[in-house]
Amino acid sequence: MAQQPSRTRISRPSGNISFNNPSAPGIHNFRISLSESTEQQPNPLRVAFLEYQIACLNSRLSSLTQENNNLRSEVATLKAQMETQEISHSISFEKFLNDQKIFCKWPTLIFFLWFIYFVNYFLIFF
């Protein structure tokens, strides 16, 4: 079942505000009307307050965007480090096996294959 988008609607004689965005309510897709009809003059205090709210929302959106970019960069760095470590461990483990001549012993070979399967199974989740 699809999730319905969140909606917020505030109506007052001095103006109305409606927000509609499920991922960032109150930041995107908002509409502000300072008066319900063209005959009413907008309240200057209300206008200033709405401008302040818009500036705050815009600032928050900018900081969240920057934080998101930083987190994406950090995740990419960690993935690269993990891949490097995985290759390094693989090479050193292979060298260890060659040094020990472990492939001559069947029980150890079976354990080694099980270990590789086990590690690969859990790497899928990361």
VENHUMO-V336718 format. One record per backbone hydrogen bond with DSSP energy under -1.0 kcal/mol. CO is the residue of the C=O (numbers start at 1). NH is the residue of the N-H. E is the energy in kcal/mol with one decimal. If there is no record, write none. Layout:
co: <CO	CO>
nh: <NH	NH>
e: <E	E>
//
This chain:
co: <8	10	12	15	16	17	18	19	24	24	31	33	43	44	45	46	47	48	49	50	51	52	53	54	55	56	57	58	59	60	61	62	63	64	65	66	67	68	69	70	71	72	73	74	75	76	77	78	79	80	81	82	83	84	85	86	87	88	89	90	91	92	93	94	95	96	97	101	102	105	106	107	108	109	110	111	112	113	114	115	116	117	118	119	123>
nh: <19	17	15	12	33	10	31	8	27	28	18	16	47	48	49	50	51	52	53	54	55	56	57	58	59	60	61	62	63	64	65	66	67	68	69	70	71	72	73	74	75	76	77	78	79	80	81	82	83	84	85	86	87	88	89	90	91	92	93	94	95	96	97	98	99	100	102	104	105	109	110	111	112	113	114	115	116	117	118	119	120	121	122	123	126>
e: <-2.4	-2.4	-1.2	-2.0	-2.4	-2.9	-1.9	-2.1	-2.0	-1.4	-1.9	-2.2	-2.6	-2.5	-2.6	-2.7	-2.5	-2.3	-2.5	-2.5	-2.4	-2.5	-2.6	-2.7	-2.5	-2.6	-2.6	-2.3	-2.4	-2.6	-2.4	-2.4	-2.6	-2.5	-2.4	-2.4	-2.5	-2.4	-2.2	-2.4	-2.6	-2.3	-2.2	-2.5	-2.5	-2.2	-2.4	-2.5	-2.5	-2.3	-2.6	-2.6	-2.3	-2.5	-3.0	-2.3	-2.5	-2.6	-2.6	-2.3	-2.4	-2.4	-2.5	-2.4	-2.5	-2.1	-1.7	-1.2	-1.6	-2.0	-2.6	-2.2	-2.7	-2.5	-2.4	-2.8	-2.3	-2.2	-2.8	-2.6	-2.5	-2.3	-1.7	-1.7	-1.1>
//
